[in-house]
Amino acid sequence: MARPDFQKIANRLPFGHALSKRDGAYIFDILQGFVASQVLAALVELDVMPRLLDAPESAESLALSHGIPVDRMDRLLRAGVALKLLKIRHNGQYTLARRGAAILGVPGLEAMIRHNRAFYEDMSDPVALLRGDHETNLQRFWPYVFGQSGDMPRDVAERYSDLMAQSQILVAQDTLGMIPLTGVRRLLDVGGGSGMFISHALRKYPALHGLVFDLPEVLPTARVHLDREKLTNRATLCPGSFRQDDFPDEVDSISLIRVLYDHDDASVMALLTKVFAALPAGGQLIVSEPMSGGAIPDRAGDVYFALYTMAMGTGKARSANEISQMCQSIGFSDIKIPRAPRPYITSALICVKPA
C-alpha cells in the first residue's frame, strides 16, 4: 500500500478502488481534524449556537454583531453546516442542527472547548511536546498537579474549580451508573474539590455521608455547591494535600475521580498505598477517569487524553489493567472493571481491601 505503483493498480480494481477511496477519506478526515476543531472553537467563542437557539439568523446579522466581514462569517457558518452543527434554511438563514443543540445541553462542554485553546497551542509543535524540553501552557494552567498548594493564585484555583465542577457532572453520572454504593456509609472523595461527585452520590444514596478531601484553596467551591444543593449537613470538607496530610478516619469507601491520570507512577503508588492504609478491611476503592485502551488503543484514551496529560507535564492515561495491577501490588483484591457507557467521558474500576 505504501508503493504508488501498487496503488495505481489497486485503483483500477473495483474492490481496490473502494478501499483506496475510503482510506483516502479517512486520512483526510484526520488531516482536517484540527481545522474542524477550530471551527467549533470559533462558533463557541462567538456564542453563535446560543443565539441560533433563540431564532434563526443571517450571516449579515451575526457578522454585524461581532465586527467580522460578512463573507468570512458566512464561511464560518457554512463550515458549521458541513460539520452538522448548523443548518441552512432555504431563505439563507442559519439555525441549529441537533448536534449543535446537544453541545449546549452537555454540562461543561463549552467551557472545555474554550479551555482547549491552551492545549492546542501546546500541540502546535507536537515534536517539541514529545521532546518535553519546554514549559507548556497546560503546565501553567494546572499548577496544583505539582503540589503548589500554598501559593496557588486565587484566580487559578477558581478557574480550575469551575472547569472541574462543570465537566464533572457527566463523570459523576456515569461513575455512579457503573459503581453501586449500596451499603456504603461514609464515602471519602479524594481530590473532589468541586463537590460535584459527592453531591451526586448523596442525592442518589440518602443514607450516605460524604467527605471531600482537597487543597484548602479549592474547597470553597465545594462549600458553595453543597450549600446550594442543601447537602452541607451530610458532607464534611477536609482540607489537605494527599502528599503530606493524613486522610480522615472511619470511612468505608474512597473515591479517586479523575485523580490518578494527573500524576506520575511514583505519586500514584504513594497515593494508592495511603488509600489502602486508610480503608478498613472490606473497604472499597473506586477509580474513575479517562483510560487508555491498553492492548487495543482507542481514540479517546490513546489520542486525546494521552497527549493532554503529556502536555500537562506529568501523569498519563493508563489502561484499566495497568491501574488494576498497581492496586493488586499494594494488596487490593476483588477488582471489577465495569463496561463504560461512554469511555470518552470516563471509565471505572472498583477493588476491595481484603479482611
Secondary structure, DSSP 8 states (H G I E B T S, - for coil): ---HHHHHHHHHSHHHHHHHHHHHHHHHHHHTHHHHHHHHHHHHHTTHHHHHHHS-B-HHHHHHHHT--HHHHHHHHHHHHHTTSEEE-TTS-EEE-HHHHHHHHSTTHHHHHHHHHHHHHHHTSHHHHHHT-S--HHHHH-GGGGT--TT--HHHHHHHHHHHHHHHHHHHHHHHHHS--TT--EEEEET-TT-HHHHHHHHH-TT-EEEEEE-TTTHHHHHHHHHHTT-GGGEEEEE--TTTS---SS-SEEEEES-GGGS-HHHHHHHHHHHHHHS-TT-EEEEEE--B-TTS--HIIIIIHHHHHHHHTS----BHHHHHHHHHHHT-EEEE----S-TTT-EEEEEE---
